[in-house]
């Protein structure tokens, strides 16, 4: 009996690493490859025949280019006087702002002399708002960056003067919640890192260690809004200015040059008497308010950019009548000397002319040129000045928020109840406000805490609806003793009534229950 052969075993195939389903079906792959090959052949053919590719692989048709929208001459002029367009008022030499030649030269010499002499020093820059303090220092920084750029580092904040490595730092102190954190911000910029990348805030001691183990020969630190660093005992400012004193030059490997900017003219005399006693008195530079002639030169310099002619006379000033510019400059110079105010007047006056042309509908505003467009006249400037600087108490009260109006109503209510009272202090007024609010409107709008109440008082003073005056001899410019100041309204009772309108909660505060 013959033996039955064994059935051969089937070999199993390992398919653990094989896709069961192909990416595309064979038919789709063939079609896709044919389509791609045809596109390539057409592209090659077009390059051979015409030198350019005319066939596009994308299925969507090419879009038709649209013509850029034409900007009217008035829109171009308004853009010159918008806030933040300070680059157009830099002098041709690039060293200073128009009208700030002396200040720009002083700052440039201060930096160069101290950086080349390899010593510490400090400067305090003061002046009213809108006088070009921050803008001029930025211009000086930009000029130093362009003249002494570091060939080994493309950052504008790193420069080299006579072989010395220098770091330029600029910080707005208003963005710092705690004055002690200023050392952390300076530390972060020296090492070129974002301040939020550090787990722990750097201290004053760590800042000093860095200044003695640093790659730079000098560090220039500009602190804008310096008054934000004022503390109860002013130790932060004292430490900063003492580190930047010339006497400290031998104690630091990296020299510190400190520049502080503030609106207060007597910051060092009020808050840093210890500086003078220890010989740390910084240099001072004061920015005076702009004169009418300086404002006029800035405005004309801006308007020159609209014209193609190199020489401009009083009769050929673009868009403005010469007498209208004169009125604008004299008005803004007499009130505050704030250059930004004059820019606002010019902007609103141009807008007034533009709106009148559109309303009339007789001219196509987009086809007007410098030569045939209606100009800004004295009447336009006078109308804008009247609305901006005139007695607009009604508008001031209407623009206040509900809590500010509530405090103002409470102030009038106190005066009605205490006709014989000649003087009211802010602290006394707060006590009355708390008592009056609890009786009338605590459940409706709530009651302000002392700090919030003082913020509202400051806002009301800024809006010129109340007047705060010193009742004690010792009072500083930063309102640390604001509670000891006297307060009184700067508007009439009728203006308040028109401002609160028919708001029931405000009437409750004003009249009581």
ZIUR-V384788 format. One record per backbone hydrogen bond with DSSP energy under -0.5 kcal/mol. NH is the residue of the N-H (numbers start at 1). CO is the residue of the C=O. Records with the same first field share a line. If there is no record, write none. Layout:
BEGIN
NH=CO ; CO
END
This chain:
BEGIN
5=3
15=13
18=15
22=20
29=25
30=26
31=27
32=28
33=29
34=30
35=31
36=32
37=33
38=34
39=35
40=36
41=37
42=38
43=39
44=40
45=41
46=42
47=43
48=44
49=45
50=46
51=46 ; 47
52=46
54=52
56=54
73=365
76=72
77=73
78=74
79=75
80=76 ; 77
81=77 ; 78
82=79
85=82
88=85
89=86
90=87
91=96
94=91
98=89
100=97
104=100
105=101
106=102
107=103
108=104
109=105
110=106
111=107
112=108
113=109
114=110
115=111
116=112
117=113
118=114
119=114
121=256
123=258
124=283
125=123 ; 260
126=124 ; 285
127=262
128=287
131=128
136=132
137=133
138=134
139=135
140=136
141=137
142=138
143=139
144=140
145=141
146=142
147=143
148=144
150=158
151=149
153=150
158=155
159=157 ; 166
160=148
161=164
164=161
166=159
167=218
168=157
169=167 ; 220
171=222
173=171 ; 224
175=172
176=173
177=175
181=178
182=179
183=180
185=181
186=182
187=183
188=184
189=185
190=186
191=187
192=189
193=188
197=194
198=195
207=203
208=204
209=205
210=206
211=207
212=208
213=209 ; 210
217=165
218=165
219=255
220=167
221=219 ; 257
222=169 ; 220
223=221 ; 259
224=171 ; 222
226=261
228=225
229=226
230=227
238=234
239=235
240=236
241=237
242=238
243=239
244=240
245=242
248=245
249=246
251=248
252=248 ; 249
254=211
255=217 ; 253
257=219 ; 255
258=121 ; 256
259=221
260=123
261=223
262=125
267=264
270=266
271=267
272=267 ; 268
275=272
276=272
277=273
278=274
279=276
280=275
283=122
285=124
287=126
288=286
290=337
295=291
296=292
297=293
298=294
299=295
300=296
301=297
302=298
303=299
304=300
305=301 ; 302
306=303
307=304
312=310
316=313
317=314
321=376
325=321
326=322
327=323
328=324
329=325
330=326
331=327
332=328
333=329
334=330
335=331
336=332
337=332
338=332
339=130 ; 337
341=338
342=338
343=339
344=340
345=341
346=342
347=343
348=344
349=345
350=346
351=347
352=348
353=349
354=350
355=351
356=352
357=353
358=354
359=355
360=356
361=357
365=363
367=364
368=365
373=369
376=319
381=377
382=378
383=379
384=380
385=381
386=382
387=383
388=384
389=385
390=385 ; 386
392=390
396=392
397=393
398=394
399=395
400=397
405=401
406=402
407=403
408=404
409=405
410=406
411=407
412=408
413=409
414=410
415=411
416=412
417=413
418=414
421=418
426=485
427=483
429=425
430=426
431=427
432=428
433=429
434=430
435=431
436=432
437=433
438=434
439=435
440=436
441=437
442=437
444=441
445=441
446=441 ; 442
453=449
454=450
455=451
456=452
457=453
458=454
459=455
460=456
461=457
462=458
463=459
464=461
465=460
466=460
467=488
469=486
475=473
479=476
482=479
484=481
485=482
486=469
487=424
488=467
490=465
496=492
497=493
498=494
499=495
500=496
501=497
503=500
504=502
507=503
508=504
509=505
510=506
511=507
512=508
END
